[in-house]
């Protein structure tokens, strides 16, 4: 059931949310010409999925990845919230080497539509919330098929990650990336620094590789990765990195969506293109948000397994000047 309908047949429209006005522009611009999806269609998708999406974005800085000419065009990253902007867009201030960066925050439907209207197709939120941007509340593994590997192998690796997490007592939740692979997220008790979470994820990835050398690689350098392996990418846990959020549309030919799936579905076999702009809302209305528990209280305390890093290793992590890198196009 749609909460808002963006009028068709118009190139511009201004929506009113109480005292807030959101101007949507270039609504006729093709974003997926072969699919007949224009900018209005993308905005309507996000308006429809907002009730399930917004809880996963709130209170987090958003890195903007803008596609001014649609999914087939060039894109660019943008950290700083553009000016002028509505005064109701909330800001997350994060110190970088080039000074304080004012990231926008998507807190509600008006701010979500404002971000998408800038030409953002997928959404790339920070792992930590804005009240402490160096202490994430989950860790994750980005499972990426290298040359010679396929998606069934990615699914097999996801199940190996699940089994190792379960052996350690950690809950885990998978989602398709919407591009090539699978993300596995583990909700954690907030406390360890991002550097500590990265270190733990690296240890798990290396252990997975040692147990499954013909299937898995943890080698981050492309030139050294063995052929036909799935990368268990722990480096995406580094400070300032981002991944496409849950329910993000991806700039793929079928307009696939990064969708949560059950472990039973992974076992039976899923495909990236099973979840698209044209069917994900119906799935949500039927089964709800499979990732709602990721936001809940069942979180794993990493310090039970992995002691804090020595102070000298965390000084950089707690410093005021940092350099954030952008999300790799998974």
VOBA-1610 file (N, C-alpha, C; in pm, whole numbers, padded with zeros to 5 digits, always signed):
BEGIN
Unk+00086-00121+00000Unk+00000+00000+00000Unk+00088+00124+00000Unk+00068+00211-00096Unk+00151+00329-00109Unk+00110+00437-00010Unk+00212+00494+00057Unk+00186+00603+00150Unk+00183+00736+00077Unk+00251+00742-00037Unk+00254+00865-00116Unk+00267+00826-00262Unk+00202+00899-00349Unk+00210+00876-00493Unk+00269+01000-00558Unk+00378+00984-00630Unk+00439+01094-00703Unk+00366+01108-00836Unk+00307+01222-00863Unk+00225+01237-00984Unk+00301+01204-01112Unk+00236+01134-01202Unk+00295+01102-01332Unk+00266+01214-01432Unk+00343+01215-01540Unk+00317+01311-01646Unk+00367+01451-01619Unk+00450+01468-01517Unk+00503+01601-01485Unk+00654+01591-01472Unk+00723+01695-01513Unk+00869+01696-01504Unk+00917+01742-01367Unk+00833+01819-01298Unk+00867+01865-01163Unk+00743+01860-01076Unk+00765+01838-00948Unk+00655+01841-00853Unk+00711+01878-00716Unk+00636+01950-00638Unk+00675+01983-00501Unk+00580+01912-00406Unk+00636+01829-00320Unk+00557+01755-00222Unk+00563+01828-00088Unk+00452+01826-00017Unk+00444+01894+00112Unk+00429+01791+00223Unk+00517+01799+00322Unk+00511+01714+00441Unk+00503+01806+00562Unk+00381+01843+00600Unk+00367+01942+00706Unk+00425+02074+00658Unk+00524+02125+00730Unk+00589+02251+00693Unk+00704+02230+00596Unk+00735+02106+00566Unk+00849+02076+00480Unk+00805+02061+00335Unk+00883+02122+00247Unk+00859+02112+00104Unk+00976+02042+00037Unk+00947+01943-00048Unk+01050+01871-00121Unk+01022+01887-00269Unk+01112+01954-00339Unk+01096+01972-00483Unk+01167+01859-00555Unk+01093+01787-00638Unk+01146+01677-00717Unk+01154+01723-00862Unk+01271+01703-00923Unk+01296+01760-01055Unk+01336+01653-01157Unk+01325+01688-01285Unk+01368+01600-01396Unk+01306+01462-01386Unk+01179+01457-01353Unk+01113+01329-01328Unk+01103+01243-01454Unk+01113+01302-01571Unk+01104+01226-01696Unk+01238+01167-01738Unk+01347+01203-01670Unk+01479+01158-01714Unk+01489+01006-01705Unk+01528+00939-01815Unk+01541+00793-01811Unk+01655+00750-01718Unk+01627+00656-01628Unk+01732+00601-01542Unk+01767+00458-01583Unk+01668+00383-01628Unk+01689+00252-01690Unk+01606+00251-01819Unk+01660+00305-01926Unk+01580+00319-02050Unk+01521+00187-02098Unk+01599+00079-02092Unk+01550-00050-02143Unk+01434-00104-02060Unk+01426-00064-01934Unk+01320-00111-01846Unk+01203-00013-01838Unk+01221+00103-01898Unk+01116+00205-01891Unk+01106+00269-01754Unk+01215+00269-01679Unk+01215+00330-01545Unk+01282+00466-01552Unk+01207+00568-01519Unk+01263+00702-01516Unk+01291+00744-01372Unk+01333+00867-01356Unk+01367+00916-01222Unk+01245+00913-01130Unk+01128+00941-01185Unk+01007+00932-01104Unk+00988+00790-01051Unk+01012+00690-01135Unk+00998+00551-01092Unk+01092+00516-00979Unk+01215+00569-00985Unk+01311+00545-00878Unk+01263+00611-00748Unk+01220+00734-00758Unk+01169+00805-00641Unk+01047+00734-00582Unk+00958+00685-00670Unk+00839+00615-00621Unk+00878+00487-00549Unk+00978+00416-00601Unk+01025+00295-00532Unk+01068+00328-00390Unk+01151+00430-00376Unk+01201+00463-00242Unk+01089+00514-00151Unk+00993+00585-00207Unk+00878+00625-00125Unk+00801+00503-00077Unk+00788+00401-00164Unk+00713+00281-00128Unk+00787+00197-00024Unk+00919+00191-00033Unk+00997+00104+00054Unk+01038+00174+00184Unk+01011+00303+00192Unk+01057+00384+00306Unk+01021+00328+00443Unk+00901+00275+00467Unk+00870+00226+00602Unk+00965+00117+00651Unk+01017+00036+00559Unk+01110-00070+00598Unk+01255-00023+00593Unk+01284+00070+00504Unk+01422+00117+00483Unk+01470+00215+00589Unk+01387+00312+00624Unk+01432+00424+00706Unk+01495+00384+00840Unk+01444+00283+00911Unk+01510+00246+01037Unk+01655+00203+01020Unk+01692+00157+00901Unk+01829+00113+00877Unk+01922+00228+00839Unk+01865+00346+00815Unk+01945+00462+00775Unk+01956+00567+00884Unk+01864+00570+00976Unk+01854+00681+01071Unk+01980+00694+01155Unk+02015+00819+01181Unk+02127+00857+01268Unk+02264+00819+01211Unk+02272+00796+01080Unk+02399+00759+01018Unk+02433+00857+00906Unk+02561+00893+00899Unk+02606+00977+00788Unk+02583+00904+00656Unk+02549+00979+00553Unk+02523+00920+00422Unk+02625+00972+00320Unk+02698+00878+00260Unk+02784+00912+00147Unk+02698+00908+00021Unk+02695+01017-00051Unk+02613+01026-00172Unk+02690+00976-00294Unk+02628+00888-00368Unk+02684+00835-00492Unk+02585+00873-00601Unk+02620+00978-00678Unk+02522+01042-00765Unk+02539+01000-00911Unk+02427+00967-00973Unk+02420+00926-01113Unk+02334+01028-01188Unk+02389+01140-01227Unk+02305+01244-01288Unk+02241+01201-01420Unk+02299+01101-01487Unk+02245+01057-01615Unk+02194+00914-01611Unk+02151+00870-01494Unk+02091+00738-01483Unk+02190+00626-01460Unk+02138+00504-01453Unk+02218+00389-01415Unk+02328+00357-01515Unk+02311+00396-01640Unk+02411+00366-01742Unk+02514+00477-01756Unk+02496+00587-01683Unk+02587+00700-01695Unk+02698+00697-01591Unk+02784+00795-01598Unk+02891+00809-01501Unk+02834+00850-01365Unk+02909+00817-01259Unk+02868+00857-01125Unk+02983+00927-01056Unk+02953+00996-00949Unk+03058+01056-00866Unk+03013+01052-00721Unk+03112+01046-00632Unk+03084+01046-00488Unk+03080+01190-00437Unk+03000+01210-00336Unk+02989+01341-00273Unk+02968+01319-00124Unk+03055+01376-00044Unk+03044+01361+00101Unk+02965+01476+00164Unk+03002+01597+00128Unk+02942+01714+00192Unk+02801+01737+00140Unk+02711+01763+00231Unk+02574+01796+00192Unk+02575+01924+00109Unk+02514+01922-00009Unk+02521+02039-00097Unk+02450+02160-00036Unk+02495+02276-00079Unk+02432+02402-00038Unk+02392+02478-00163Unk+02280+02549-00160Unk+02184+02553-00049Unk+02108+02422-00036Unk+02057+02399+00083Unk+01977+02280+00112Unk+01869+02318+00213Unk+01764+02239+00224Unk+01661+02270+00323Unk+01720+02272+00464Unk+01671+02363+00546Unk+01726+02374+00682Unk+01686+02257+00770Unk+01594+02170+00722Unk+01553+02056+00802Unk+01635+01930+00771Unk+01729+01939+00678Unk+01819+01826+00654Unk+01919+01820+00769Unk+01918+01710+00844Unk+02010+01695+00956Unk+02149+01662+00906Unk+02249+01706+00983Unk+02389+01694+00943Unk+02467+01613+01045Unk+02557+01529+00995Unk+02650+01456+01081Unk+02790+01509+01053Unk+02850+01573+01151Unk+02983+01632+01133Unk+03090+01529+01166Unk+03178+01502+01069Unk+03286+01405+01088Unk+03417+01469+01044Unk+03518+01459+01130Unk+03649+01518+01102Unk+03726+01432+01003Unk+03779+01495+00899Unk+03863+01432+00800Unk+03994+01511+00788Unk+04085+01461+00707Unk+04212+01531+00690Unk+04192+01669+00629Unk+04084+01686+00554Unk+04059+01816+00492Unk+03958+01899+00571Unk+03942+01866+00699Unk+03852+01943+00784Unk+03724+01870+00816Unk+03632+01942+00879Unk+03503+01885+00914Unk+03417+01869+00790Unk+03361+01749+00773Unk+03272+01723+00661Unk+03130+01710+00713Unk+03039+01785+00654Unk+02899+01781+00692Unk+02823+01681+00605Unk+02811+01558+00653Unk+02737+01456+00582Unk+02588+01474+00608Unk+02503+01451+00509Unk+02359+01452+00536Unk+02317+01323+00606Unk+02205+01329+00676Unk+02146+01213+00741Unk+02005+01194+00686Unk+01971+01070+00654Unk+01836+01038+00608Unk+01756+00991+00728Unk+01670+01078+00779Unk+01594+01047+00901Unk+01447+01015+00873Unk+01397+01057+00758Unk+01254+01044+00733Unk+01230+01047+00582Unk+01105+01036+00543Unk+01071+01031+00400Unk+01111+01158+00326Unk+01086+01279+00380Unk+01130+01398+00305Unk+01280+01400+00277Unk+01362+01365+00377Unk+01507+01367+00355Unk+01550+01254+00261Unk+01479+01142+00264Unk+01509+01032+00171Unk+01483+01077+00027Unk+01368+01136+00002Unk+01336+01181-00133Unk+01430+01292-00178Unk+01471+01378-00087Unk+01565+01484-00120Unk+01697+01426-00168Unk+01746+01321-00099Unk+01872+01256-00137Unk+01859+01188-00273Unk+01752+01114-00293Unk+01733+01043-00420Unk+01718+01143-00535Unk+01654+01255-00510Unk+01637+01355-00615Unk+01770+01411-00663Unk+01876+01398-00582Unk+02009+01443-00624Unk+02070+01348-00726Unk+02001+01238-00755Unk+02053+01141-00851Unk+02117+01021-00786Unk+02097+01004-00656Unk+02150+00886-00588Unk+02063+00765-00622Unk+02125+00659-00670Unk+02052+00536-00698Unk+02060+00444-00578Unk+02181+00416-00532Unk+02195+00336-00410Unk+02232+00427-00294Unk+02218+00375-00174Unk+02241+00451-00051Unk+02356+00388+00026Unk+02445+00472+00075Unk+02569+00424+00135Unk+02591+00486+00273Unk+02523+00431+00375Unk+02534+00487+00510Unk+02657+00436+00584Unk+02697+00511+00684Unk+02809+00470+00771Unk+02768+00351+00857Unk+02868+00276+00903Unk+02843+00161+00991Unk+02816+00205+01134Unk+02870+00321+01171Unk+02850+00373+01307Unk+02750+00488+01302Unk+02683+00507+01414Unk+02588+00617+01421Unk+02660+00748+01453Unk+02591+00858+01433Unk+02657+00989+01439Unk+02699+01032+01578Unk+02643+00972+01681Unk+02686+01013+01814Unk+02822+00955+01850Unk+02871+00858+01773Unk+03007+00807+01790Unk+03045+00736+01661Unk+03104+00809+01569Unk+03126+00758+01434Unk+03242+00661+01423Unk+03304+00626+01534Unk+03413+00528+01530Unk+03379+00401+01606Unk+03253+00384+01646Unk+03213+00263+01717Unk+03090+00203+01648Unk+03111+00114+01552Unk+02999+00056+01476Unk+02914-00037+01559Unk+02792-00060+01515Unk+02705-00155+01585Unk+02679-00280+01503Unk+02762-00304+01404Unk+02766-00435+01338Unk+02898-00448+01264Unk+02937-00572+01238Unk+03046-00600+01146Unk+02987-00679+01032Unk+03060-00690+00923Unk+03004-00758+00806Unk+03114-00819+00722Unk+03072-00908+00634Unk+03161-00966+00535Unk+03097-00945+00398Unk+03176-00890+00308Unk+03132-00865+00171Unk+03189-00979+00085Unk+03103-01066+00038Unk+03145-01185-00035Unk+03136-01155-00185Unk+03252-01152-00248Unk+03263-01102-00385Unk+03327-01208-00475Unk+03257-01255-00578Unk+03316-01356-00665Unk+03426-01297-00753Unk+03544-01359-00749Unk+03651-01316-00837Unk+03639-01380-00973Unk+03730-01349-01065Unk+03728-01413-01197Unk+03729-01565-01185Unk+03637-01630-01257Unk+03628-01774-01252Unk+03536-01828-01145Unk+03484-01741-01059Unk+03390-01783-00954Unk+03250-01735-00993Unk+03147-01804-00942Unk+03010-01769-00976Unk+02926-01750-00850Unk+02800-01712-00870Unk+02715-01681-00756Unk+02684-01803-00670Unk+02664-01923-00727Unk+02648-02040-00640Unk+02765-02059-00544Unk+02887-02027-00588Unk+03002-02034-00497Unk+02991-01929-00388Unk+02943-01810-00424Unk+02921-01706-00324Unk+02825-01755-00218Unk+02717-01820-00260Unk+02619-01871-00165Unk+02681-01976-00074Unk+02766-02060-00131Unk+02833-02161-00050Unk+02923-02096+00054Unk+02995-01993+00013Unk+03081-01922+00108Unk+02998-01855+00217Unk+02883-01799+00180Unk+02796-01736+00279Unk+02756-01836+00386Unk+02729-01959+00345Unk+02692-02062+00442Unk+02810-02099+00531Unk+02931-02094+00477Unk+03051-02119+00561Unk+03068-02007+00664Unk+03043-01885+00621Unk+03049-01772+00714Unk+02944-01789+00823Unk+02823-01825+00783Unk+02715-01847+00880Unk+02755-01952+00983Unk+02811-02064+00935Unk+02844-02173+01026Unk+02954-02133+01124Unk+03053-02058+01075Unk+03159-02014+01166Unk+03104-01915+01268Unk+03019-01823+01222Unk+02958-01728+01316Unk+02875-01802+01420Unk+02799-01901+01378Unk+02715-01976+01471Unk+02801-02050+01573Unk+02915-02104+01529Unk+03004-02175+01621Unk+03059-02082+01728Unk+03067-01953+01695Unk+03116-01854+01790Unk+03002-01790+01869Unk+02879-01833+01840Unk+02763-01779+01911Unk+02713-01648+01857Unk+02750-01614+01733Unk+02713-01486+01675Unk+02594-01501+01580Unk+02491-01419+01596Unk+02381-01418+01498Unk+02430-01356+01367Unk+02379-01404+01255Unk+02422-01349+01126Unk+02303-01337+01033Unk+02308-01236+00947Unk+02197-01205+00858Unk+02249-01177+00718Unk+02202-01253+00618Unk+02250-01231+00481Unk+02158-01141+00400Unk+02217-01076+00302Unk+02141-01005+00200Unk+02218-01010+00069Unk+02146-01013-00041Unk+02212-01000-00169Unk+02265-00858-00181Unk+02375-00842-00254Unk+02429-00706-00271Unk+02353-00629-00377Unk+02280-00702-00462Unk+02216-00639-00575Unk+02309-00622-00694Unk+02438-00656-00674Unk+02535-00641-00781Unk+02594-00776-00820Unk+02684-00831-00735Unk+02748-00958-00769Unk+02749-01060-00656Unk+02736-01014-00532Unk+02763-01104-00421Unk+02659-01104-00311Unk+02706-01135-00192Unk+02622-01142-00072Unk+02694-01068+00040Unk+02618-00995+00119Unk+02668-00935+00242Unk+02616-01017+00360Unk+02703-01046+00456Unk+02662-01110+00580Unk+02693-01014+00694Unk+02589-00973+00767Unk+02604-00877+00876Unk+02586-00948+01010Unk+02665-00904+01108Unk+02657-00955+01244Unk+02637-00836+01338Unk+02519-00824+01401Unk+02497-00714+01496Unk+02588-00731+01617Unk+02654-00624+01658Unk+02745-00630+01772Unk+02709-00523+01875Unk+02748-00550+01999Unk+02734-00450+02104Unk+02829-00336+02073Unk+02778-00216+02068Unk+02864-00103+02036Unk+02963-00078+02148Unk+03088-00062+02112Unk+03195-00044+02209Unk+03331-00050+02143Unk+03364-00161+02075Unk+03493-00168+02006Unk+03504-00061+01898Unk+03625-00010+01881Unk+03649+00088+01776Unk+03643+00020+01639Unk+03624+00102+01536Unk+03618+00047+01400Unk+03743-00034+01367Unk+03860+00012+01411Unk+03985-00060+01387Unk+03981-00197+01451Unk+03923-00208+01569Unk+03913-00337+01637Unk+03816-00430+01566Unk+03706-00375+01518Unk+03611-00455+01443Unk+03676-00506+01314Unk+03750-00420+01248Unk+03823-00459+01126Unk+03921-00572+01156Unk+03993-00560+01266Unk+04091-00662+01302Unk+04025-00797+01328Unk+03911-00795+01394Unk+03838-00919+01419Unk+03789-00980+01288Unk+03732-00896+01202Unk+03682-00945+01073Unk+03796-01005+00990Unk+03911-00943+00995Unk+04028-00995+00922Unk+04066-01133+00973Unk+04067-01151+01104Unk+04102-01281+01161Unk+04004-01389+01117Unk+03877-01356+01113Unk+03776-01453+01069Unk+03796-01487+00922Unk+03820-01386+00839Unk+03838-01409+00695Unk+03959-01497+00669Unk+04067-01472+00739Unk+04188-01553+00720Unk+04164-01697+00764Unk+04091-01714+00873Unk+04059-01850+00919Unk+03970-01923+00818Unk+03873-01851+00762Unk+03788-01912+00660Unk+03870-01955+00539Unk+03963-01872+00499Unk+04050-01907+00386Unk+04133-02031+00416Unk+04186-02038+00538Unk+04270-02153+00573Unk+04191-02283+00575Unk+04063-02275+00607Unk+03979-02396+00611Unk+03924-02433+00473Unk+03916-02333+00384Unk+03854-02356+00253Unk+03942-02296+00142Unk+04066-02339+00129Unk+04159-02271+00038Unk+04122-02280-00110Unk+04043-02381-00148Unk+04005-02395-00288Unk+03879-02317-00323Unk+03818-02258-00222Unk+03693-02184-00242Unk+03704-02038-00205Unk+03781-02007-00100Unk+03781-01874-00039Unk+03920-01812-00046Unk+03923-01682-00068Unk+04045-01604-00052Unk+04016-01484+00037Unk+04114-01448+00118Unk+04107-01325+00197Unk+04207-01223+00146Unk+04269-01253+00031Unk+04371-01165-00027Unk+04307-01041-00088Unk+04339-00925-00032Unk+04276-00802-00077Unk+04334-00751-00208Unk+04461-00780-00233Unk+04527-00730-00355Unk+04483-00816-00473Unk+04421-00752-00572Unk+04363-00826-00684Unk+04467-00909-00758Unk+04586-00854-00775Unk+04687-00925-00855Unk+04735-01053-00787Unk+04711-01066-00658Unk+04757-01184-00585Unk+04645-01283-00553Unk+04522-01250-00591Unk+04412-01342-00562Unk+04416-01462-00655Unk+04399-01581-00601Unk+04393-01700-00687Unk+04265-01703-00769Unk+04272-01765-00884Unk+04159-01771-00977Unk+04048-01859-00920Unk+03923-01822-00948Unk+03809-01906-00914Unk+03773-01909-00767Unk+03811-01806-00694Unk+03781-01800-00550Unk+03681-01687-00522Unk+03619-01696-00408Unk+03531-01590-00359Unk+03607-01512-00252Unk+03613-01383-00269Unk+03680-01298-00172Unk+03589-01275-00052Unk+03639-01308+00067Unk+03573-01268+00192Unk+03637-01135+00230Unk+03572-01029+00191Unk+03631-00896+00202Unk+03607-00839+00342Unk+03711-00844+00424Unk+03705-00787+00558Unk+03739-00639+00557Unk+03808-00594+00450Unk+03855-00456+00445Unk+03741-00355+00437Unk+03625-00401+00400Unk+03511-00309+00396Unk+03466-00268+00536Unk+03527-00327+00641Unk+03501-00285+00779Unk+03590-00169+00821Unk+03675-00120+00733Unk+03765-00011+00769Unk+03688+00119+00791Unk+03748+00207+00868Unk+03685+00336+00898Unk+03660+00413+00770Unk+03539+00465+00756Unk+03506+00547+00642Unk+03457+00472+00520Unk+03469+00339+00520Unk+03416+00262+00408Unk+03264+00251+00423Unk+03198+00231+00312Unk+03053+00209+00315Unk+03017+00103+00212Unk+02905+00038+00234Unk+02846-00054+00138Unk+02703-00009+00108Unk+02652-00052-00003Unk+02512-00021-00036Unk+02422-00077+00073Unk+02329+00004+00118Unk+02242-00035+00229Unk+02140-00139+00185Unk+02076-00194+00284Unk+01962-00281+00260Unk+01856-00204+00180Unk+01791-00274+00087Unk+01685-00219+00001Unk+01733-00112-00097Unk+01866-00096-00109Unk+01919-00005-00210Unk+01899-00064-00350Unk+01858+00021-00442Unk+01859-00018-00582Unk+02003-00008-00631Unk+02043-00098-00720Unk+02177-00095-00775Unk+02171-00060-00924Unk+02274+00004-00975Unk+02273+00045-01116Unk+02308-00071-01209Unk+02230-00177-01201Unk+02249-00296-01283Unk+02143-00299-01392Unk+02162-00380-01497Unk+02065-00381-01608Unk+01922-00413-01566Unk+01903-00496-01462Unk+01769-00534-01420Unk+01717-00450-01304Unk+01790-00346-01264Unk+01752-00264-01148Unk+01732-00352-01025Unk+01833-00434-00998Unk+01827-00524-00883Unk+01838-00445-00753Unk+01787-00507-00646Unk+01784-00445-00514Unk+01864-00530-00416Unk+01936-00464-00328Unk+02006-00535-00221Unk+01903-00580-00119Unk+01873-00710-00120Unk+01756-00761-00047Unk+01795-00861+00060Unk+01734-00850+00179Unk+01756-00952+00281Unk+01694-01084+00240Unk+01762-01191+00273Unk+01712-01325+00244Unk+01729-01410+00368Unk+01657-01519+00374Unk+01675-01613+00485Unk+01788-01708+00452Unk+01843-01772+00554Unk+01946-01872+00529Unk+01889-01991+00454Unk+01762-02019+00475Unk+01698-02129+00400Unk+01694-02097+00251Unk+01668-01970+00218Unk+01668-01930+00077Unk+01808-01941+00017Unk+01910-01905+00095Unk+02048-01919+00047Unk+02079-02066+00020Unk+02035-02153+00109Unk+02059-02297+00092Unk+01991-02350-00034Unk+01869-02305-00059Unk+01794-02353-00176Unk+01845-02291-00305Unk+01900-02171-00294Unk+01952-02103-00411Unk+01872-01980-00448Unk+01938-01866-00446Unk+01877-01742-00490Unk+01967-01682-00598Unk+01916-01583-00667Unk+01994-01512-00768Unk+01979-01363-00746Unk+02081-01286-00788Unk+02078-01142-00771Unk+01950-01082-00829Unk+01914-01124-00949Unk+01800-01063-01018Unk+01664-01113-00970Unk+01664-01198-00867Unk+01536-01238-00807Unk+01469-01120-00737Unk+01547-01019-00701Unk+01496-00909-00619Unk+01522-00778-00693Unk+01412-00714-00734Unk+01422-00599-00823Unk+01326-00489-00778Unk+01342-00373-00841Unk+01254-00260-00812Unk+01107-00298-00829Unk+01079-00385-00926Unk+00939-00414-00956Unk+00875-00521-00869Unk+00953-00584-00779Unk+00890-00690-00697Unk+00925-00686-00549Unk+01019-00602-00507Unk+01064-00609-00368Unk+00959-00557-00270Unk+00879-00458-00311Unk+00778-00405-00220Unk+00672-00511-00192Unk+00631-00584-00294Unk+00535-00693-00274Unk+00590-00798-00177Unk+00719-00827-00189Unk+00783-00922-00096Unk+00780-00868+00046Unk+00808-00740+00062Unk+00808-00679+00195Unk+00668-00680+00257Unk+00569-00651+00175Unk+00431-00652+00225Unk+00389-00792+00266Unk+00450-00893+00206Unk+00414-01032+00236Unk+00487-01085+00359Unk+00620-01062+00368Unk+00698-01125+00474Unk+00759-01026+00572Unk+00748-00896+00543Unk+00804-00797+00633Unk+00955-00783+00616Unk+01015-00710+00707Unk+01158-00681+00702Unk+01236-00793+00772Unk+01301-00878+00693Unk+01379-00988+00750Unk+01497-00937+00833Unk+01534-00813+00811Unk+01650-00758+00884Unk+01610-00674+01005Unk+01485-00678+01042Unk+01444-00605+01162Unk+01525-00647+01284Unk+01561-00777+01299Unk+01643-00816+01415Unk+01781-00751+01418Unk+01833-00709+01301Unk+01963-00643+01299Unk+01960-00514+01381Unk+01843-00454+01392Unk+01827-00331+01469Unk+01791-00358+01614Unk+01772-00484+01650Unk+01722-00518+01782Unk+01828-00532+01888Unk+01792-00597+01997Unk+01879-00605+02115Unk+01969-00728+02116Unk+01942-00823+02027Unk+02025-00942+02025Unk+02154-00912+01949Unk+02254-00867+02025Unk+02379-00824+01965Unk+02493-00901+02032Unk+02595-00928+01956Unk+02707-01005+02006Unk+02815-00913+02063Unk+02868-00949+02178Unk+02974-00871+02241Unk+03110-00925+02193Unk+03173-00851+02104Unk+03301-00895+02048Unk+03409-00913+02153Unk+03402-00837+02261Unk+03507-00844+02361Unk+03509-00979+02433Unk+03403-01059+02416Unk+03403-01194+02473Unk+03505-01283+02404Unk+03531-01255+02277Unk+03622-01338+02199Unk+03752-01269+02163Unk+03747-01139+02156Unk+03859-01066+02100Unk+03893-00949+02191Unk+04005-00953+02261Unk+04039-00846+02355Unk+04064-00715+02283Unk+04045-00603+02351Unk+04070-00473+02289Unk+04214-00463+02239Unk+04234-00383+02133Unk+04368-00362+02082Unk+04451-00280+02180Unk+04584-00295+02174Unk+04670-00209+02257Unk+04643-00062+02225Unk+04662+00022+02324Unk+04628+00163+02309Unk+04700+00227+02192Unk+04826+00189+02168Unk+04901+00252+02060Unk+04840+00224+01923Unk+04765+00112+01911Unk+04703+00078+01784Unk+04571+00149+01764Unk+04516+00207+01869Unk+04387+00274+01857Unk+04400+00427+01859Unk+04522+00478+01877Unk+04538+00622+01881Unk+04495+00687+01750Unk+04536+00623+01638Unk+04497+00677+01509Unk+04347+00673+01492Unk+04286+00566+01542Unk+04142+00550+01526Unk+04063+00654+01602Unk+04121+00706+01712Unk+04048+00804+01791Unk+04092+00946+01762Unk+04185+00964+01668Unk+04231+01096+01632Unk+04123+01176+01562Unk+04144+01308+01556Unk+04041+01395+01499Unk+04047+01400+01347Unk+04164+01373+01289Unk+04177+01383+01145Unk+04180+01244+01086Unk+04085+01218+01000Unk+04072+01086+00939Unk+04048+01102+00790Unk+04075+00998+00716Unk+04046+00997+00572Unk+03949+00885+00543Unk+03833+00917+00491Unk+03735+00815+00458Unk+03749+00776+00312Unk+03741+00647+00285Unk+03740+00599+00149Unk+03597+00563+00112Unk+03570+00556-00014Unk+03435+00536-00059Unk+03402+00390-00079Unk+03275+00361-00087Unk+03225+00227-00111Unk+03271+00177-00246Unk+03324+00056-00251Unk+03358-00006-00378Unk+03231-00060-00440Unk+03225-00052-00574Unk+03100-00086-00641Unk+03080-00235-00645Unk+03011-00286-00542Unk+02985-00429-00532Unk+02860-00464-00610
//
